[in-house]
Amino acid sequence: MTGGQIAGSPDDVLSLCRALYDANGMLGLDASGEAELLRQVQLAETAAAFDPADQEAMASALRAIRYQLVEVADGPISAFMADDAARIIGDGIGRLFS
């Protein structure tokens, strides 16, 4: 995988974005962390919606999302969301479940 490519499809990215919107309050983020996460989710969603999808922008936003979920979030589902982001990115960093 190069820096601008991801293993998952744009549909995978959009699915993760929807799940993150639905997870509001269950990720264990403070207001500023939640605002930053939602900003990155919007960027990922926009990049995935292009035809063709903007691989580099999706990769960048997903890496920022993964960072927030692994390093900042401590809610009951944050590990599952981080694992999904890592699976979509495809580099294995942050994978907790196989």
N, CA, C and O atoms as a printed pandas DataFrame, in Angstrom:
     atom_number atom_name residue_name chain_id  residue_number  x_coord  y_coord  z_coord
0              1         N          MET        A               1    0.842   -1.181    0.000
1              2        CA          MET        A               1    0.000    0.000    0.000
2              3         C          MET        A               1    0.885    1.241    0.000
3              4         O          MET        A               1    1.800    1.355    0.815
4              5         N          THR        A               2    0.620    2.143   -0.887
5              6        CA          THR        A               2    1.341    3.407   -0.864
6              7         C          THR        A               2    0.621    4.354    0.083
7              8         O          THR        A               2   -0.477    4.047    0.547
8              9         N          GLY        A               3    1.218    5.488    0.372
9             10        CA          GLY        A               3    0.644    6.435    1.313
10            11         C          GLY        A               3   -0.720    6.949    0.931
11            12         O          GLY        A               3   -1.491    7.353    1.801
12            13         N          GLY        A               4   -1.045    6.943   -0.367
13            14        CA          GLY        A               4   -2.314    7.472   -0.814
14            15         C          GLY        A               4   -3.338    6.420   -1.167
15            16         O          GLY        A               4   -4.413    6.753   -1.667
16            17         N          GLN        A               5   -3.034    5.155   -0.922
17            18        CA          GLN        A               5   -3.966    4.077   -1.248
18            19         C          GLN        A               5   -4.462    3.419    0.031
19            20         O          GLN        A               5   -3.763    3.391    1.044
20            21         N          ILE        A               6   -5.669    2.895   -0.030
21            22        CA          ILE        A               6   -6.219    2.144    1.087
22            23         C          ILE        A               6   -6.658    0.778    0.572
23            24         O          ILE        A               6   -6.857    0.593   -0.629
24            25         N          ALA        A               7   -6.809   -0.177    1.489
25            26        CA          ALA        A               7   -7.218   -1.527    1.107
26            27         C          ALA        A               7   -8.724   -1.619    0.901
27            28         O          ALA        A               7   -9.193   -2.410    0.083
28            29         N          GLY        A               8   -9.477   -0.818    1.635
29            30        CA          GLY        A               8  -10.929   -0.874    1.550
30            31         C          GLY        A               8  -11.478   -0.059    0.392
31            32         O          GLY        A               8  -10.756    0.691   -0.264
32            33         N          SER        A               9  -12.756   -0.223    0.161
33            34        CA          SER        A               9  -13.437    0.485   -0.920
34            35         C          SER        A               9  -14.065    1.779   -0.399
35            36         O          SER        A               9  -14.187    1.969    0.811
36            37         N          PRO        A              10  -14.457    2.657   -1.301
37            38        CA          PRO        A              10  -15.190    3.852   -0.871
38            39         C          PRO        A              10  -16.457    3.502   -0.084
39            40         O          PRO        A              10  -16.835    4.227    0.837
40            41         N          ASP        A              11  -17.111    2.399   -0.442
41            42        CA          ASP        A              11  -18.290    1.969    0.317
42            43         C          ASP        A              11  -17.931    1.600    1.750
43            44         O          ASP        A              11  -18.701    1.866    2.673
44            45         N          ASP        A              12  -16.756    0.982    1.941
45            46        CA          ASP        A              12  -16.286    0.676    3.296
46            47         C          ASP        A              12  -16.093    1.957    4.092
47            48         O          ASP        A              12  -16.468    2.032    5.263
48            49         N          VAL        A              13  -15.512    2.957    3.458
49            50        CA          VAL        A              13  -15.274    4.244    4.108
50            51         C          VAL        A              13  -16.608    4.891    4.489
51            52         O          VAL        A              13  -16.768    5.378    5.608
52            53         N          LEU        A              14  -17.551    4.895    3.568
53            54        CA          LEU        A              14  -18.863    5.489    3.849
54            55         C          LEU        A              14  -19.584    4.743    4.965
55            56         O          LEU        A              14  -20.260    5.362    5.786
56            57         N          SER        A              15  -19.447    3.433    5.003
57            58        CA          SER        A              15  -20.057    2.643    6.066
58            59         C          SER        A              15  -19.457    3.002    7.424
59            60         O          SER        A              15  -20.184    3.161    8.405
60            61         N          LEU        A              16  -18.130    3.129    7.479
61            62        CA          LEU        A              16  -17.476    3.532    8.730
62            63         C          LEU        A              16  -17.923    4.929    9.139
63            64         O          LEU        A              16  -18.166    5.180   10.319
64            65         N          CYS        A              17  -18.031    5.831    8.185
65            66        CA          CYS        A              17  -18.476    7.194    8.493
66            67         C          CYS        A              17  -19.874    7.180    9.109
67            68         O          CYS        A              17  -20.119    7.857   10.107
68            69         N          ARG        A              18  -20.784    6.419    8.521
69            70        CA          ARG        A              18  -22.147    6.321    9.069
70            71         C          ARG        A              18  -22.114    5.760   10.485
71            72         O          ARG        A              18  -22.816    6.248   11.370
72            73         N          ALA        A              19  -21.291    4.730   10.695
73            74        CA          ALA        A              19  -21.190    4.132   12.026
74            75         C          ALA        A              19  -20.647    5.129   13.043
75            76         O          ALA        A              19  -21.112    5.171   14.182
76            77         N          LEU        A              20  -19.669    5.926   12.640
77            78        CA          LEU        A              20  -19.111    6.924   13.552
78            79         C          LEU        A              20  -20.117    8.016   13.879
79            80         O          LEU        A              20  -20.166    8.490   15.014
80            81         N          TYR        A              21  -20.920    8.423   12.902
81            82        CA          TYR        A              21  -21.983    9.383   13.192
82            83         C          TYR        A              21  -22.968    8.786   14.197
83            84         O          TYR        A              21  -23.415    9.475   15.114
84            85         N          ASP        A              22  -23.306    7.508   14.026
85            86        CA          ASP        A              22  -24.253    6.841   14.915
86            87         C          ASP        A              22  -23.677    6.583   16.301
87            88         O          ASP        A              22  -24.428    6.406   17.260
88            89         N          ALA        A              23  -22.358    6.561   16.417
89            90        CA          ALA        A              23  -21.695    6.251   17.683
90            91         C          ALA        A              23  -21.550    7.464   18.592
91            92         O          ALA        A              23  -20.893    7.386   19.629
92            93         N          ASN        A              24  -22.146    8.561   18.219
93            94        CA          ASN        A              24  -22.059    9.790   18.998
94            95         C          ASN        A              24  -22.282    9.507   20.487
95            96         O          ASN        A              24  -23.307    8.947   20.874
96            97         N          GLY        A              25  -21.318    9.899   21.308
97            98        CA          GLY        A              25  -21.415    9.719   22.746
98            99         C          GLY        A              25  -20.891    8.385   23.250
99           100         O          GLY        A              25  -20.746    8.217   24.461
100          101         N          MET        A              26  -20.600    7.429   22.378
101          102        CA          MET        A              26  -20.127    6.116   22.824
102          103         C          MET        A              26  -18.636    5.920   22.574
103          104         O          MET        A              26  -18.108    4.825   22.770
104          105         N          LEU        A              27  -17.961    6.977   22.143
105          106        CA          LEU        A              27  -16.539    6.861   21.842
106          107         C          LEU        A              27  -15.645    7.396   22.949
107          108         O          LEU        A              27  -14.425    7.241   22.886
108          109         N          GLY        A              28  -16.224    8.016   23.948
109          110        CA          GLY        A              28  -15.434    8.505   25.065
110          111         C          GLY        A              28  -14.549    9.687   24.729
111          112         O          GLY        A              28  -13.439    9.801   25.248
112          113         N          LEU        A              29  -15.034   10.575   23.861
113          114        CA          LEU        A              29  -14.277   11.769   23.487
114          115         C          LEU        A              29  -14.865   12.994   24.165
115          116         O          LEU        A              29  -16.076   13.073   24.372
116          117         N          ASP        A              30  -14.008   13.955   24.514
117          118        CA          ASP        A              30  -14.513   15.226   25.006
118          119         C          ASP        A              30  -15.002   16.042   23.813
119          120         O          ASP        A              30  -14.891   15.598   22.670
120          121         N          ALA        A              31  -15.536   17.215   24.070
121          122        CA          ALA        A              31  -16.145   18.024   23.005
122          123         C          ALA        A              31  -15.157   18.356   21.893
123          124         O          ALA        A              31  -15.507   18.285   20.715
124          125         N          SER        A              32  -13.931   18.716   22.250
125          126        CA          SER        A              32  -12.965   19.065   21.200
126          127         C          SER        A              32  -12.530   17.834   20.417
127          128         O          SER        A              32  -12.348   17.912   19.202
128          129         N          GLY        A              33  -12.362   16.705   21.086
129          130        CA          GLY        A              33  -12.004   15.470   20.396
130          131         C          GLY        A              33  -13.112   15.003   19.469
131          132         O          GLY        A              33  -12.852   14.528   18.364
132          133         N          GLU        A              34  -14.343   15.140   19.925
133          134        CA          GLU        A              34  -15.477   14.758   19.085
134          135         C          GLU        A              34  -15.590   15.669   17.868
135          136         O          GLU        A              34  -15.888   15.205   16.767
136          137         N          ALA        A              35  -15.353   16.958   18.065
137          138        CA          ALA        A              35  -15.408   17.902   16.944
138          139         C          ALA        A              35  -14.335   17.576   15.908
139          140         O          ALA        A              35  -14.599   17.622   14.706
140          141         N          GLU        A              36  -13.137   17.250   16.363
141          142        CA          GLU        A              36  -12.055   16.892   15.437
142          143         C          GLU        A              36  -12.378   15.589   14.717
143          144         O          GLU        A              36  -12.162   15.480   13.511
144          145         N          LEU        A              37  -12.890   14.608   15.440
145          146        CA          LEU        A              37  -13.247   13.345   14.804
146          147         C          LEU        A              37  -14.308   13.578   13.730
147          148         O          LEU        A              37  -14.185   13.062   12.618
148          149         N          LEU        A              38  -15.338   14.341   14.048
149          150        CA          LEU        A              38  -16.402   14.600   13.074
150          151         C          LEU        A              38  -15.886   15.364   11.866
151          152         O          LEU        A              38  -16.364   15.156   10.751
152          153         N          ARG        A              39  -14.915   16.246   12.073
153          154        CA          ARG        A              39  -14.309   16.964   10.943
154          155         C          ARG        A              39  -13.615   15.977   10.013
155          156         O          ARG        A              39  -13.752   16.066    8.793
156          157         N          GLN        A              40  -12.879   15.047   10.583
157          158        CA          GLN        A              40  -12.181   14.045    9.776
158          159         C          GLN        A              40  -13.170   13.074    9.104
159          160         O          GLN        A              40  -12.946   12.635    7.976
160          161         N          VAL        A              41  -14.242   12.752    9.798
161          162        CA          VAL        A              41  -15.271   11.888    9.209
162          163         C          VAL        A              41  -15.885   12.577    7.994
163          164         O          VAL        A              41  -16.115   11.938    6.968
164          165         N          GLN        A              42  -16.146   13.855    8.106
165          166        CA          GLN        A              42  -16.695   14.605    6.968
166          167         C          GLN        A              42  -15.719   14.616    5.793
167          168         O          GLN        A              42  -16.130   14.477    4.641
168          169         N          LEU        A              43  -14.439   14.781    6.082
169          170        CA          LEU        A              43  -13.425   14.756    5.015
170          171         C          LEU        A              43  -13.375   13.388    4.339
171          172         O          LEU        A              43  -13.307   13.300    3.113
172          173         N          ALA        A              44  -13.408   12.329    5.134
173          174        CA          ALA        A              44  -13.384   10.974    4.571
174          175         C          ALA        A              44  -14.629   10.713    3.731
175          176         O          ALA        A              44  -14.552   10.130    2.650
176          177         N          GLU        A              45  -15.760   11.145    4.235
177          178        CA          GLU        A              45  -17.028   10.952    3.529
178          179         C          GLU        A              45  -17.028   11.697    2.188
179          180         O          GLU        A              45  -17.456   11.153    1.170
180          181         N          THR        A              46  -16.556   12.917    2.197
181          182        CA          THR        A              46  -16.485   13.708    0.965
182          183         C          THR        A              46  -15.546   13.055   -0.042
183          184         O          THR        A              46  -15.874   12.961   -1.225
184          185         N          ALA        A              47  -14.381   12.602    0.418
185          186        CA          ALA        A              47  -13.410   11.965   -0.477
186          187         C          ALA        A              47  -13.968   10.673   -1.070
187          188         O          ALA        A              47  -13.720   10.364   -2.235
188          189         N          ALA        A              48  -14.719    9.921   -0.268
189          190        CA          ALA        A              48  -15.281    8.652   -0.740
190          191         C          ALA        A              48  -16.422    8.869   -1.731
191          192         O          ALA        A              48  -16.702    8.004   -2.561
192          193         N          ALA        A              49  -17.072   10.017   -1.643
193          194        CA          ALA        A              49  -18.228   10.291   -2.498
194          195         C          ALA        A              49  -17.829   10.749   -3.900
195          196         O          ALA        A              49  -18.657   10.717   -4.810
196          197         N          PHE        A              50  -16.586   11.172   -4.091
197          198        CA          PHE        A              50  -16.129   11.569   -5.424
198          199         C          PHE        A              50  -16.164   10.370   -6.368
199          200         O          PHE        A              50  -16.067    9.222   -5.936
200          201         N          ASP        A              51  -16.303   10.653   -7.653
201          202        CA          ASP        A              51  -16.264    9.598   -8.656
202          203         C          ASP        A              51  -15.207    9.954   -9.693
203          204         O          ASP        A              51  -15.478   10.790  -10.555
204          205         N          PRO        A              52  -14.034    9.369   -9.653
205          206        CA          PRO        A              52  -13.613    8.317   -8.738
206          207         C          PRO        A              52  -13.246    8.888   -7.365
207          208         O          PRO        A              52  -12.964   10.077   -7.217
208          209         N          ALA        A              53  -13.261    8.013   -6.387
209          210        CA          ALA        A              53  -12.962    8.417   -5.012
210          211         C          ALA        A              53  -11.541    8.962   -4.920
211          212         O          ALA        A              53  -10.641    8.508   -5.626
212          213         N          ASP        A              54  -11.356    9.937   -4.044
213          214        CA          ASP        A              54  -10.039   10.538   -3.813
214          215         C          ASP        A              54   -9.293    9.676   -2.797
215          216         O          ASP        A              54   -9.436    9.867   -1.590
216          217         N          GLN        A              55   -8.501    8.732   -3.288
217          218        CA          GLN        A              55   -7.796    7.774   -2.440
218          219         C          GLN        A              55   -6.884    8.455   -1.415
219          220         O          GLN        A              55   -6.850    8.066   -0.248
220          221         N          GLU        A              56   -6.158    9.461   -1.860
221          222        CA          GLU        A              56   -5.215   10.134   -0.957
222          223         C          GLU        A              56   -5.948   10.842    0.179
223          224         O          GLU        A              56   -5.521   10.767    1.331
224          225         N          ALA        A              57   -7.037   11.521   -0.130
225          226        CA          ALA        A              57   -7.811   12.217    0.904
226          227         C          ALA        A              57   -8.480   11.226    1.846
227          228         O          ALA        A              57   -8.542   11.465    3.052
228          229         N          MET        A              58   -8.986   10.107    1.308
229          230        CA          MET        A              58   -9.574    9.083    2.178
230          231         C          MET        A              58   -8.516    8.526    3.124
231          232         O          MET        A              58   -8.770    8.379    4.319
232          233         N          ALA        A              59   -7.334    8.214    2.598
233          234        CA          ALA        A              59   -6.260    7.659    3.420
234          235         C          ALA        A              59   -5.859    8.621    4.529
235          236         O          ALA        A              59   -5.674    8.211    5.676
236          237         N          SER        A              60   -5.726    9.881    4.193
237          238        CA          SER        A              60   -5.335   10.884    5.187
238          239         C          SER        A              60   -6.384   11.015    6.290
239          240         O          SER        A              60   -6.049   11.014    7.475
240          241         N          ALA        A              61   -7.645   11.125    5.898
241          242        CA          ALA        A              61   -8.718   11.269    6.882
242          243         C          ALA        A              61   -8.850   10.009    7.735
243          244         O          ALA        A              61   -9.059   10.102    8.945
244          245         N          LEU        A              62   -8.732    8.843    7.122
245          246        CA          LEU        A              62   -8.842    7.591    7.882
246          247         C          LEU        A              62   -7.702    7.441    8.884
247          248         O          LEU        A              62   -7.906    6.927    9.984
248          249         N          ARG        A              63   -6.517    7.883    8.513
249          250        CA          ARG        A              63   -5.398    7.818    9.466
250          251         C          ARG        A              63   -5.642    8.748   10.662
251          252         O          ARG        A              63   -5.317    8.402   11.797
252          253         N          ALA        A              64   -6.208    9.913   10.404
253          254        CA          ALA        A              64   -6.533   10.838   11.494
254          255         C          ALA        A              64   -7.651   10.264   12.369
255          256         O          ALA        A              64   -7.618   10.394   13.592
256          257         N          ILE        A              65   -8.627    9.636   11.740
257          258        CA          ILE        A              65   -9.717    8.999   12.495
258          259         C          ILE        A              65   -9.156    7.886   13.368
259          260         O          ILE        A              65   -9.470    7.793   14.555
260          261         N          ARG        A              66   -8.321    7.039   12.765
261          262        CA          ARG        A              66   -7.723    5.936   13.524
262          263         C          ARG        A              66   -6.925    6.461   14.711
263          264         O          ARG        A              66   -7.011    5.913   15.810
264          265         N          TYR        A              67   -6.157    7.511   14.498
265          266        CA          TYR        A              67   -5.378    8.093   15.598
266          267         C          TYR        A              67   -6.300    8.517   16.740
267          268         O          TYR        A              67   -6.048    8.197   17.901
268          269         N          GLN        A              68   -7.360    9.234   16.405
269          270        CA          GLN        A              68   -8.313    9.688   17.432
270          271         C          GLN        A              68   -8.894    8.495   18.190
271          272         O          GLN        A              68   -8.991    8.521   19.417
272          273         N          LEU        A              69   -9.274    7.462   17.464
273          274        CA          LEU        A              69   -9.912    6.304   18.083
274          275         C          LEU        A              69   -8.948    5.481   18.936
275          276         O          LEU        A              69   -9.345    4.932   19.963
276          277         N          VAL        A              70   -7.692    5.393   18.520
277          278        CA          VAL        A              70   -6.714    4.596   19.266
278          279         C          VAL        A              70   -6.107    5.385   20.421
279          280         O          VAL        A              70   -5.967    4.862   21.527
280          281         N          GLU        A              71   -5.751    6.629   20.173
281          282        CA          GLU        A              71   -4.979    7.393   21.157
282          283         C          GLU        A              71   -5.810    8.284   22.080
283          284         O          GLU        A              71   -5.358    8.616   23.176
284          285         N          VAL        A              72   -7.000    8.674   21.667
285          286        CA          VAL        A              72   -7.766    9.643   22.446
286          287         C          VAL        A              72   -9.055    9.047   22.999
287          288         O          VAL        A              72   -9.374    9.250   24.171
288          289         N          ALA        A              73   -9.790    8.325   22.184
289          290        CA          ALA        A              73  -11.085    7.779   22.590
290          291         C          ALA        A              73  -10.912    6.653   23.601
291          292         O          ALA        A              73   -9.944    5.895   23.539
292          293         N          ASP        A              74  -11.858    6.550   24.532
293          294        CA          ASP        A              74  -11.816    5.444   25.492
294          295         C          ASP        A              74  -13.212    4.895   25.775
295          296         O          ASP        A              74  -13.459    4.308   26.829
296          297         N          GLY        A              75  -14.111    5.092   24.833
297          298        CA          GLY        A              75  -15.473    4.608   24.988
298          299         C          GLY        A              75  -15.587    3.120   24.708
299          300         O          GLY        A              75  -14.635    2.491   24.248
300          301         N          PRO        A              76  -16.773    2.553   24.993
301          302        CA          PRO        A              76  -16.954    1.104   24.876
302          303         C          PRO        A              76  -16.845    0.544   23.457
303          304         O          PRO        A              76  -16.609   -0.654   23.301
304          305         N          ILE        A              77  -17.007    1.358   22.431
305          306        CA          ILE        A              77  -16.915    0.835   21.065
306          307         C          ILE        A              77  -15.758    1.430   20.267
307          308         O          ILE        A              77  -15.604    1.137   19.082
308          309         N          SER        A              78  -14.953    2.254   20.908
309          310        CA          SER        A              78  -13.860    2.913   20.177
310          311         C          SER        A              78  -12.861    1.909   19.609
311          312         O          SER        A              78  -12.352    2.114   18.507
312          313         N          ALA        A              79  -12.570    0.837   20.328
313          314        CA          ALA        A              79  -11.617   -0.162   19.829
314          315         C          ALA        A              79  -12.149   -0.844   18.572
315          316         O          ALA        A              79  -11.383   -1.135   17.653
316          317         N          PHE        A              80  -13.440   -1.097   18.526
317          318        CA          PHE        A              80  -14.031   -1.741   17.349
318          319         C          PHE        A              80  -13.982   -0.810   16.138
319          320         O          PHE        A              80  -13.718   -1.248   15.018
320          321         N          MET        A              81  -14.238    0.461   16.372
321          322        CA          MET        A              81  -14.192    1.435   15.284
322          323         C          MET        A              81  -12.757    1.635   14.799
323          324         O          MET        A              81  -12.516    1.763   13.599
324          325         N          ALA        A              82  -11.807    1.661   15.737
325          326        CA          ALA        A              82  -10.392    1.794   15.365
326          327         C          ALA        A              82   -9.950    0.591   14.547
327          328         O          ALA        A              82   -9.209    0.738   13.575
328          329         N          ASP        A              83  -10.399   -0.592   14.932
329          330        CA          ASP        A              83  -10.054   -1.799   14.199
330          331         C          ASP        A              83  -10.613   -1.752   12.781
331          332         O          ASP        A              83   -9.938   -2.157   11.835
332          333         N          ASP        A              84  -11.830   -1.266   12.630
333          334        CA          ASP        A              84  -12.430   -1.148   11.303
334          335         C          ASP        A              84  -11.652   -0.152   10.444
335          336         O          ASP        A              84  -11.402   -0.403    9.265
336          337         N          ALA        A              85  -11.275    0.973   11.038
337          338        CA          ALA        A              85  -10.481    1.966   10.297
338          339         C          ALA        A              85   -9.152    1.352    9.853
339          340         O          ALA        A              85   -8.733    1.544    8.711
340          341         N          ALA        A              86   -8.493    0.619   10.744
341          342        CA          ALA        A              86   -7.215   -0.024   10.401
342          343         C          ALA        A              86   -7.397   -1.056    9.296
343          344         O          ALA        A              86   -6.542   -1.178    8.420
344          345         N          ARG        A              87   -8.492   -1.796    9.325
345          346        CA          ARG        A              87   -8.769   -2.794    8.286
346          347         C          ARG        A              87   -8.948   -2.116    6.933
347          348         O          ARG        A              87   -8.440   -2.600    5.922
348          349         N          ILE        A              88   -9.673   -0.994    6.911
349          350        CA          ILE        A              88   -9.906   -0.272    5.662
350          351         C          ILE        A              88   -8.608    0.325    5.129
351          352         O          ILE        A              88   -8.346    0.278    3.927
352          353         N          ILE        A              89   -7.801    0.882    6.018
353          354        CA          ILE        A              89   -6.516    1.455    5.598
354          355         C          ILE        A              89   -5.627    0.348    5.039
355          356         O          ILE        A              89   -5.001    0.513    3.991
356          357         N          GLY        A              90   -5.578   -0.772    5.740
357          358        CA          GLY        A              90   -4.856   -1.926    5.232
358          359         C          GLY        A              90   -3.410   -2.051    5.642
359          360         O          GLY        A              90   -2.711   -2.932    5.142
360          361         N          ASP        A              91   -2.930   -1.199    6.539
361          362        CA          ASP        A              91   -1.527   -1.315    6.945
362          363         C          ASP        A              91   -1.350   -2.092    8.237
363          364         O          ASP        A              91   -0.221   -2.322    8.671
364          365         N          GLY        A              92   -2.454   -2.501    8.859
365          366        CA          GLY        A              92   -2.386   -3.322   10.056
366          367         C          GLY        A              92   -2.126   -2.558   11.331
367          368         O          GLY        A              92   -2.210   -3.148   12.408
368          369         N          ILE        A              93   -1.821   -1.297   11.269
369          370        CA          ILE        A              93   -1.543   -0.511   12.472
370          371         C          ILE        A              93   -2.851   -0.239   13.192
371          372         O          ILE        A              93   -3.779    0.319   12.607
372          373         N          GLY        A              94   -2.932   -0.625   14.443
373          374        CA          GLY        A              94   -4.126   -0.401   15.234
374          375         C          GLY        A              94   -5.110   -1.552   15.202
375          376         O          GLY        A              94   -6.177   -1.458   15.810
376          377         N          ARG        A              95   -4.783   -2.645   14.506
377          378        CA          ARG        A              95   -5.683   -3.814   14.480
378          379         C          ARG        A              95   -5.678   -4.463   15.845
379          380         O          ARG        A              95   -4.617   -4.794   16.374
380          381         N          LEU        A              96   -6.849   -4.646   16.417
381          382        CA          LEU        A              96   -6.979   -5.306   17.709
382          383         C          LEU        A              96   -7.608   -6.672   17.572
383          384         O          LEU        A              96   -7.377   -7.558   18.395
384          385         N          PHE        A              97   -8.406   -6.844   16.528
385          386        CA          PHE        A              97   -9.154   -8.098   16.341
386          387         C          PHE        A              97   -8.823   -8.653   14.957
387          388         O          PHE        A              97   -8.585   -7.892   14.018
388          389         N          SER        A              98   -8.810   -9.944   14.837
389          390        CA          SER        A              98   -8.505  -10.565   13.538
390          391         C          SER        A              98   -9.757  -11.013   12.844
391          392         O          SER        A              98   -9.690  -11.555   11.741
